[in-house]
Amino acid sequence: MSASRIDETREFIPVRIAVLTVSDTRKLDEDKSGDVLAQRIEAAGHTLTDRRIIRDERVEISALLREWIARDDVDVVISTGGTGLTGRDVSVEAHFDVYEKEVEGFAALFHMISFAKIGTSTMQSRACAGVAGGTYLFALPGSPGACKDGWDDILRLQLDYRHRPCNLVEIMPRLEEHKRRK
């Protein structure tokens, strides 16, 4: 049994989240993966601060990530799409262009959860996470199922301040403490 739990004695703290869908073909009205994330973010009590679709272009993706990192109203960016193995899948490279630190445990945990559902096919995903400018960045595969798994089984819990024994929200104020060092 997992020691992971929600501590109802703690107050919920909403997080401000931007959602990015990476696709050469999708439009907002047919973005099922982005819809899954947006609906779950709002249902959990968080704030969806921005949502966009952008082409599978590394420079454009990293530029938008940097734009969101610079904004005061974005604490977390979740992208969906472009994490596969084909030539046009460049989300991971764009994420790594901006990361200050990688959160390796996210990919490991995502693959454990995914393996239970799709078996060895999980190896075709390069889901990843990192931190830059005090902002968390998560790259999920482009399928609605992968977005559900990433949100329901990882992000929903780690972005909830009430989650014990620890969560990503409680360390947000310390993400940029290196800038205060003398």
C-alpha positions as CSV (number, residue, x, y, z in Angstrom):
1,M,0.0,0.0,0.0
2,S,1.2,3.5,-0.9
3,A,1.9,6.1,1.8
4,S,0.7,8.7,-0.7
5,R,-2.4,10.5,0.5
6,I,-4.3,13.8,0.5
7,D,-4.2,15.6,3.9
8,E,-7.6,17.2,4.3
9,T,-6.3,19.3,7.2
10,R,-4.2,21.4,4.7
11,E,-5.7,24.1,2.6
12,F,-5.8,23.6,-1.2
13,I,-3.6,26.0,-3.2
14,P,-4.6,26.5,-6.8
15,V,-1.8,26.4,-9.3
16,R,-1.7,28.4,-12.6
17,I,-1.3,26.1,-15.5
18,A,-0.7,26.6,-19.3
19,V,-1.5,23.8,-21.7
20,L,0.3,23.4,-25.0
21,T,-0.7,21.0,-27.7
22,V,2.1,20.2,-30.2
23,S,0.6,19.2,-33.6
24,D,1.1,20.0,-37.3
25,T,-2.6,19.1,-38.0
26,R,-4.9,19.7,-35.0
27,K,-7.1,22.7,-34.4
28,L,-8.5,23.7,-31.0
29,D,-11.9,22.2,-31.7
30,E,-10.4,18.8,-32.4
31,D,-7.8,18.8,-29.7
32,K,-8.9,15.9,-27.5
33,S,-5.7,15.7,-25.5
34,G,-5.7,19.4,-24.7
35,D,-9.4,19.1,-23.8
36,V,-8.6,16.2,-21.4
37,L,-5.9,18.3,-19.6
38,A,-7.9,21.6,-19.6
39,Q,-11.0,19.8,-18.1
40,R,-9.0,18.0,-15.5
41,I,-7.0,21.1,-14.5
42,E,-10.2,23.1,-13.9
43,A,-12.1,20.3,-12.3
44,A,-9.2,19.9,-9.8
45,G,-9.6,23.6,-8.8
46,H,-6.5,24.9,-10.6
47,T,-6.4,27.9,-13.1
48,L,-6.0,27.3,-16.8
49,T,-4.1,30.5,-17.6
50,D,-3.4,29.8,-21.3
51,R,-3.9,27.2,-23.9
52,R,-2.4,27.0,-27.4
53,I,-1.6,24.7,-30.3
54,I,1.7,25.0,-32.0
55,R,3.4,23.2,-34.8
56,D,6.1,20.5,-34.3
57,E,8.9,23.1,-34.7
58,R,11.6,23.0,-32.0
59,V,12.4,26.7,-32.1
60,E,8.7,27.7,-31.9
61,I,8.0,25.3,-29.0
62,S,11.0,26.4,-27.0
63,A,10.2,30.1,-27.7
64,L,6.6,29.6,-26.3
65,L,7.9,27.7,-23.3
66,R,10.3,30.6,-22.6
67,E,7.5,33.1,-23.0
68,W,5.3,31.2,-20.4
69,I,8.3,30.7,-18.1
70,A,8.7,34.5,-18.0
71,R,5.1,35.1,-17.1
72,D,4.1,35.7,-13.5
73,D,0.7,34.0,-14.0
74,V,2.2,30.6,-15.1
75,D,3.5,28.2,-12.5
76,V,3.3,25.0,-14.6
77,V,3.3,24.2,-18.3
78,I,2.0,20.9,-19.6
79,S,2.5,20.0,-23.2
80,T,1.0,17.1,-25.1
81,G,2.3,15.7,-28.4
82,G,5.7,15.5,-30.1
83,T,7.2,13.1,-27.6
84,G,7.5,10.1,-30.0
85,L,10.4,8.8,-32.1
86,T,9.6,10.2,-35.5
87,G,11.5,13.0,-37.2
88,R,8.8,15.6,-36.5
89,D,8.6,14.7,-32.8
90,V,10.7,17.5,-31.3
91,S,8.8,18.5,-28.1
92,V,11.4,16.8,-25.9
93,E,14.3,18.6,-27.5
94,A,12.5,21.9,-27.2
95,H,11.8,21.2,-23.5
96,F,15.5,20.3,-22.9
97,D,16.5,23.6,-24.6
98,V,14.9,25.5,-21.7
99,Y,15.3,23.2,-18.7
100,E,17.5,24.3,-15.9
101,K,17.0,20.9,-14.1
102,E,15.4,17.7,-15.4
103,V,12.9,15.9,-13.2
104,E,13.9,12.3,-14.2
105,G,11.5,10.7,-11.7
106,F,8.5,12.0,-13.8
107,A,9.6,10.0,-16.8
108,A,10.3,6.9,-14.7
109,L,6.9,7.1,-13.0
110,F,5.0,7.8,-16.2
111,H,6.6,4.7,-17.8
112,M,5.7,2.6,-14.8
113,I,2.0,3.7,-15.0
114,S,2.0,3.4,-18.8
115,F,3.5,-0.1,-18.8
116,A,0.6,-1.3,-16.6
117,K,-1.8,-0.1,-19.3
118,I,0.0,-0.5,-22.7
119,G,2.9,-2.8,-21.9
120,T,6.2,-2.5,-23.7
121,S,4.7,0.1,-26.1
122,T,5.5,2.7,-23.4
123,M,9.1,2.6,-24.6
124,Q,8.0,4.7,-27.7
125,S,7.2,7.7,-25.5
126,R,9.8,10.2,-24.4
127,A,7.6,11.9,-21.7
128,C,9.8,14.2,-19.7
129,A,9.8,17.0,-17.1
130,G,12.0,19.8,-15.8
131,V,12.1,23.1,-14.1
132,A,13.1,26.5,-15.6
133,G,12.7,30.0,-14.2
134,G,10.7,28.6,-11.2
135,T,8.2,27.0,-13.6
136,Y,7.5,23.3,-13.8
137,L,7.4,21.9,-17.4
138,F,5.9,18.5,-18.3
139,A,5.8,16.9,-21.8
140,L,3.2,14.2,-22.2
141,P,2.5,12.1,-25.3
142,G,-0.3,13.3,-27.6
143,S,-2.9,10.7,-26.9
144,P,-5.9,11.4,-24.6
145,G,-5.1,8.2,-22.7
146,A,-1.6,9.3,-22.0
147,C,-2.8,12.7,-20.8
148,K,-5.3,11.0,-18.5
149,D,-2.6,8.8,-17.1
150,G,-0.1,11.7,-16.6
151,W,-2.7,13.9,-15.0
152,D,-4.8,11.4,-13.0
153,D,-1.9,9.3,-11.7
154,I,0.9,11.8,-11.2
155,L,0.2,15.5,-11.8
156,R,-3.1,15.7,-10.0
157,L,-1.4,14.5,-6.9
158,Q,1.9,16.3,-7.2
159,L,0.3,19.6,-8.0
160,D,-2.0,19.4,-4.9
161,Y,-0.5,21.1,-1.9
162,R,-2.4,18.7,0.4
163,H,-0.6,15.6,-1.0
164,R,1.6,13.8,1.5
165,P,4.4,13.0,2.1
166,C,5.5,15.7,-0.2
167,N,4.4,17.6,-3.4
168,L,5.7,20.0,-6.0
169,V,3.6,22.9,-4.8
170,E,5.3,23.2,-1.4
171,I,8.7,23.6,-3.0
172,M,7.7,26.2,-5.6
173,P,8.9,29.2,-3.5
174,R,12.4,27.6,-3.3
175,L,12.8,26.7,-7.0
176,E,14.8,29.9,-7.7
177,E,16.6,30.2,-4.3
178,H,19.9,29.9,-6.1
179,K,19.4,33.4,-7.5
180,R,19.3,34.8,-3.9
181,R,22.6,33.3,-3.0
182,K,25.6,35.7,-2.6
